[in-house]
């Protein structure tokens, strides 16, 4: 486990939402995992999950006591990105602001580099 200088950043709003989810599930200490998979209409898509342990080679970022975990294969696609939790009328979701994304799809769930 290591923290990379160019690792994505987790906002306080995103950290608060992870804490809320973990408390609701009765599993304090859950971590947010962010990964990049091939697919989606633009070529790559973000995958979010909850983890209870850090894997070998994973990079971690901490905000307000909440840890975000990124696998080493996804890290180059996420360097300098910011993960936020955004609530809008009719929708609420984790959102990735990624400076590496050259374009995205209309639904906002996939991107290209």
N, C-alpha and C positions, 0 to 999 in steps of 0.2 A: 504494500500500500504506500502510495506517495502522493504528494500534492504537486502538480505541475504549475509552473508560472503562468502559462497561457491556457490553463484549464478554464472551462466555462464557469460563470459566476451564478450563484443562486440568490435571488432577491429575498428580502425579508418577507414579502407577501407569499412567495412560493414556500419558504421555510415554515411559515405559519400554517399554510395549508397541509403540508406534510405532517406537522405536529397534530393538527386536528384529525387527519385521517388515522394516524397511529393511535391516538387516544380513543377514537371511535371504535377502532378494531380491538382495543384493549392490548395493544402491542407497542408500548413506549419504546423508543429507540429505533424504530424502523427508519430505513434510509431510502432516499429516492434514487433509483437507478435511471440514468439516461443513456440510451444507446442509439446508434444510427444503423439502420438496416437498408439493404437494397430493396427498392420497390416504390410503390406510390406512383402517381401520375407524372411526377417530375424526376424520378430516378432514385431518390433516397427518401427515407422517412424516419421520423423520430419515434423511438419506443420508450415509454415510461413504465416503470414498475417499482414495487416496494421490495426491499431486501432487508434481511436481518444480519447479514454478514458480508464482509468485503472479500472479494476473490483475489487470487494471486495476480499481481500486475495491475490491479485496478488503481485508478487515480481518484482521490477523494478531495472534496471541497466542502468546507463547513461554513454555515451562516446561521447565526442565532441558535447554536446548539444542534442544528440539523445537518446531517451529512448527505451530500450527493455523491454518487459513485458512477464513474465512467470507465468502461473497459478500454484497454490501450488501442484497440483497432478503431474505435469510434472517436478517440481524442483528436486526431488531425482534422476531422470534419467539424469539430466543435470548438476549436481554439478561439478564445476571445468572445465566445457566445455568452448570452445572458438568459437564464431560465426564470420566468416570472409566472405568477398565477394571476390571471385576469378574469374579472367578472364583467360581463356585458349583458345587456337585455337579451334574455333567452338563451344565454350560454355562459359557461364558466369552464376554464381549462388552463392547463399549464401551457405556456407559450415560449417558444425559443426565438430569440432575436440573434440571428447568426450572421456575422460579417462575412463568412465563407460562402454563403449561399448566393449563387449568381442569379437564381430565379426560384420562384416557388409556384405552387399550383393555386388555383382559385380557392380551395378549401383550407389552405394553410397548413396541411399536415405533411406535405412532402416538399422537397427542394432539389435543386441541381447545383453542382459546383463547376 
